[in-house]
Amino acid sequence: MGGEASTADLAAIRRGFELFNAGDLDALHSEVFDPEIDYSGDPQISVLTGLPVEVKGGREVLAVWEGFFAMFDDVSATEIAVEPTPDGPVLGSCRMLARGGASEVPIDALFHFAWVLRDERWRFMAVKLRRDEVERALADWLRSSRR
């Protein structure tokens, strides 16, 4: 951590979105998630889905995402923007569309992201409806990870 994100790190984020949009969660887990990934989701979405907000570990994050995908027939991320920061983490956003399936609540919302990568894998990821909340989750994680 530290220094601007590399081209390979940005490619790993884009690859994650490709796998997400393809619904290939196993590849997302094996190719993109760091085994020790820390994930911070949005509390409002968690209320709708019943899934936990804070999750640690690749298999645990995979289980949350599998639960999310199981609720909908159609899930996709569009209008993807990725913004490296000078000190290493990457911020971003996308429009998330999710419809049908077991959920009666369609989602069409702008989501904000923060990533910290280690060896071109997602070590930390925050997904929130508000940018200030994703920035706060990132700052909290960076502070706690530098103990």
N, C-alpha and C positions, 0 to 999 in steps of 0.2 A: 504494500500500500504506500502511496506517495508517488508523485510525478504524474503527468498526464497519462490517461489511458492509451494503450498501444493500439495500433491498427488491428492486431489480432484480438485484443479484448473487445473492440467494437464489433468485429466480425462474430465473436462468440455471442454477443447480445443479439445481433441480427439473426444468427443461426437459431437462437432460442425462440425468437418470434416465428421463424419459419416452422420449427417443430411444433410450437404451440398451435399455429394455424392449421397444420396438418393433423393435429390431434395425436401426435406421436409422443406421448408422455414418457414412454420407456426410453426412447432416444434422448429426450430432454433430460431425464434423470442421469443416464449413463454418459452423455456427451457434454452436458452444459452445467449441471449442478455440481458444485464442490460437495464431497461427501459430508462436510461439516457446515453446509449452507444454513444461514439464519434467515428466516422469512418473516416479514412483518406485513400482514394484510390490512385491509380496511375494516374497521369495526362495523360500519353500516352494511357492508356486503356480507360480513360474517353473521350479522343478525338475520339477514334474508336466507342465507344458505345453511346456517347452523354449524359452519366450519370454524375452527379456531383462528384467532387473529395472529398469534405469535407461535412459530413452529421452528424447531431446530433439527437439523439432520436431513440428508437427502431423501431417505425412504419416507420420513415423516412429511416432508414437503410434497413429495410425490403423492402420498395418500390424500392430502388436502386437495391437490389439483385434480386427482382422479375423482374425488367427491364432487368437485365443482363441475367437471365435464359430465358426470353421470346425471346431473340435474337438468341438462340442456341437450336438445337435439343439434343445435347449431351454435358454435362458439368461434368467434374470430376477432383478431386485432387488426385494425386498419389505421391509416393516417399516423403511422409510426414515426416518431422523431426521437433521435438520440443525440445527447449533448454532453460531451466530455467536459469535466471540470479541470482546472489547472493542477489540482492536488490529487488526482487519481480517480475518485468515484465518478460514475457516469449517471446523469439524470436523463429522463426521457418521458415520453407520453405516447398514448395511443387512444383511439376510440375503440372501446370494447363493445361488441355486439354479441348477445347471447339470447337465444329464444327456444321455446318449446320444451319438450321432455317433461320431467317430473315437476319442474318449476312453473308456476303460473305467473311469475314475475319476470317479464323480459328486461334485459339490461341493454341500454344504449347510452353509454356514458364515457366521458373523457377520464382516463386513469393516468396517474402520474407514477413514475418509477424512480428508484435509485438502486444502483448496483455498486458493489465493490467486488472486483475480480481478483482471483489468485490463480496463477498458472492458466489463464484463459478460461477459467471456470467461475461461475457465480458463487462467491463466498457469502455475500449478503445481498438480499433483494427486498425492497419495500415496494408495495403497491397500494396506493391510496387514491381517494377521489379528489383530494386537495394537494396542491404542490407544497404548501407550507407544512402539511402533515408528513409528507414523504421526506422533506428536508429535515424535519425534526427527528424522524425515525432514524435517518442516516446519521445525524449528529450524535444521537444517543448511542447508536451502535458503535460508531467510531470511538466515542469516549469510553465505552465499556470494554472495547476490544484492545485498548491501549493501556490497560491496568498495569 
